Amino acid sequence: MRRLFPVTDMTAHATEAGDREWSLDELADAYAYPELPEGEGAWLRANMVSSLDGAGQHDGRSQPLSSETDMRIFGTLRALADVVVVGAETVRLEGYRPARAREAFAARRAAAEQGPAPVIAVVSASLKLDFSLPLFTEPLVPTLVLTGAAAPAERVRAAREAGVEVLVAGDGAGVDPVRAKAVLAERGLRRQLTEGGPRLLGQFVAAEVLDELCLAVSPTMTAGDAQRIAGGPAVAVPTRFAVASLLEQDGFLFTRYRRI
Ligand SMILES: NC(=O)c1ccc[n+]([C@@H]2O[C@H](COP(=O)([O-])OP(=O)(O)OC[C@H]3O[C@@H](n4cnc5c(N)ncnc54)[C@H](OP(=O)(O)O)[C@@H]3O)[C@@H](O)[C@H]2O)c1
């Protein structure tokens, strides 16, 4: 792994050591959340992968675009988060499972007063989710569902009968991104990570609640008509981000941008 940005006096040395795999501790330091003011606010980062030509999926999955290092960073970002917010379609297509407790991050999580693994919060309007899946029946920390006040009553009941907590974060059928961020923060889940998918991420961007994007640029091209990493209606004025860091491994660029 090589650090290409920020450039420091150590960059030359770091480049020489470029073939060395970074430890999980080094990755965790590199991706640490910013300090949040005592008891208030939340930081929402997204972690996504894209091909060179902008595809956020291939054959309905992100895995063909990914790499071993990308998955190590994916795991590290999860290990730093209080909550992983994910769209229902990604849960359905990617067969989401509960987050695991990782020995490598146990001390760091304990010091940050975090539970053994992040909470998974699934965003869904329909609640067409299989509540008998391990994501809902076997998590170390209970999986949450975020929905709107007008969600189908029988699906809300099905979730609750399965012991799944349903949080309302919107007045209509859907979730309001601003409320979702606030509702999670009120529960103390302030270090927030979204893993998409594109339809959900587009709404976070449009509502200006996305603070940071960790984007892995995969050295692949797919052509075709795959979704980009953010979809839905375009924003009126493109949202500006500034580069915070840039790492490279095996041709993958691991970028981190902060909203300005
Ligand atoms: N490149 C990457 O890093 C990456 C990351 C994640 C996923 N992906 C890929 O993206 C694809 C899936 O993404 P997607 O964009 O189609 O779907 P998605 O964003 O994962 O999920 C869309 C679903 O989320 C729920 N949802 C979204 N916004 C909502 C709101 N405001 N209120 C309530 N519910 C809301 C709805 O669920 P209901 O239908 O249940 O109402 C909606 O159908 C997969 O192919 C996956 O592999 C790529």
The ligand as a Tripos MOL2 file, in Angstrom:
@<TRIPOS>MOLECULE
LIG
   48    52     1     0     0
SMALL
NO_CHARGES

@<TRIPOS>ATOM
      1 N1        -20.4040   -0.0170   -5.8720 N.am      1 LIG1
      2 C1        -20.6930   -0.1370   -4.6220 C.2       1 LIG1
      3 O1        -19.8750    0.1830   -3.7620 O.2       1 LIG1
      4 C2        -22.0390   -0.6810   -4.2140 C.ar      1 LIG1
      5 C3        -22.4590   -0.5650   -2.9050 C.ar      1 LIG1
      6 C4        -23.7090   -1.0670   -2.5600 C.ar      1 LIG1
      7 C5        -24.4960   -1.6630   -3.5250 C.ar      1 LIG1
      8 N2        -24.0460   -1.7530   -4.7970 N.ar      1 LIG1
      9 C6        -24.8690   -2.3790   -5.8350 C.3       1 LIG1
     10 O2        -26.0370   -1.5800   -5.9970 O.3       1 LIG1
     11 C7        -27.1390   -2.4120   -6.3220 C.3       1 LIG1
     12 C8        -28.2720   -2.1260   -5.3670 C.3       1 LIG1
     13 O3        -28.4170   -0.7450   -5.1790 O.3       1 LIG1
     14 P1        -29.7600    0.0650   -5.4750 P.3       1 LIG1
     15 O4        -29.3890    1.4680   -5.6810 O.co2     1 LIG1
     16 O5        -30.5160   -0.6430   -6.5480 O.co2     1 LIG1
     17 O6        -30.5790   -0.1400   -4.1640 O.3       1 LIG1
     18 P2        -30.3270    0.3170   -2.6430 P.3       1 LIG1
     19 O7        -30.0590    1.7740   -2.5880 O.co2     1 LIG1
     20 O8        -29.4150   -0.6180   -1.9730 O.co2     1 LIG1
     21 O9        -31.7690   -0.0070   -2.0580 O.3       1 LIG1
     22 C9        -32.8880    0.6020   -2.6160 C.3       1 LIG1
     23 C10       -34.0100    0.2410   -1.6990 C.3       1 LIG1
     24 O10       -33.7720    0.8510   -0.4330 O.3       1 LIG1
     25 C11       -34.9650    1.3250    0.0990 C.3       1 LIG1
     26 N3        -34.8880    2.7790    0.1130 N.ar      1 LIG1
     27 C12       -34.0410    3.5980   -0.5490 C.ar      1 LIG1
     28 N4        -34.2800    4.8630   -0.2200 N.ar      1 LIG1
     29 C13       -35.2900    4.8350    0.6650 C.ar      1 LIG1
     30 C14       -35.9850    5.8250    1.3960 C.ar      1 LIG1
     31 N5        -35.6990    7.1250    1.2860 N.pl3     1 LIG1
     32 N6        -36.9530    5.4280    2.2310 N.ar      1 LIG1
     33 C15       -37.2590    4.1260    2.3860 C.ar      1 LIG1
     34 N7        -36.6510    3.1460    1.7260 N.ar      1 LIG1
     35 C16       -35.6810    3.5040    0.8760 C.ar      1 LIG1
     36 C17       -36.0630    0.8240   -0.8010 C.3       1 LIG1
     37 O11       -36.3590   -0.4640   -0.2810 O.3       1 LIG1
     38 P3        -37.7670   -1.2070   -0.4340 P.3       1 LIG1
     39 O12       -37.8270   -1.6260   -1.8610 O.co2     1 LIG1
     40 O13       -37.6640   -2.3550    0.5070 O.co2     1 LIG1
     41 O14       -38.8150   -0.2240   -0.0830 O.co2     1 LIG1
     42 C18       -35.3630    0.7360   -2.1460 C.3       1 LIG1
     43 O15       -35.9870   -0.1660   -3.0280 O.3       1 LIG1
     44 C19       -26.6290   -3.8330   -6.2270 C.3       1 LIG1
     45 O16       -26.3210   -4.2650   -7.5210 O.3       1 LIG1
     46 C20       -25.3750   -3.7210   -5.4250 C.3       1 LIG1
     47 O17       -24.4370   -4.7050   -5.7720 O.3       1 LIG1
     48 C21       -22.8440   -1.2700   -5.1720 C.ar      1 LIG1
@<TRIPOS>BOND
     1     1     2 1
     2     2     3 2
     3     2     4 1
     4     4     5 ar
     5     4    48 ar
     6     5     6 ar
     7     6     7 ar
     8     7     8 ar
     9     8     9 1
    10     8    48 ar
    11     9    10 1
    12     9    46 1
    13    10    11 1
    14    11    12 1
    15    11    44 1
    16    12    13 1
    17    13    14 1
    18    14    15 2
    19    14    16 1
    20    14    17 1
    21    17    18 1
    22    18    19 2
    23    18    20 1
    24    18    21 1
    25    21    22 1
    26    22    23 1
    27    23    24 1
    28    23    42 1
    29    24    25 1
    30    25    26 1
    31    25    36 1
    32    26    27 ar
    33    26    35 ar
    34    27    28 ar
    35    28    29 ar
    36    29    30 ar
    37    29    35 ar
    38    30    31 1
    39    30    32 ar
    40    32    33 ar
    41    33    34 ar
    42    34    35 ar
    43    36    37 1
    44    36    42 1
    45    37    38 1
    46    38    39 2
    47    38    40 1
    48    38    41 1
    49    42    43 1
    50    44    45 1
    51    44    46 1
    52    46    47 1
@<TRIPOS>SUBSTRUCTURE
     1 LIG1         1 GROUP 0 **** ****
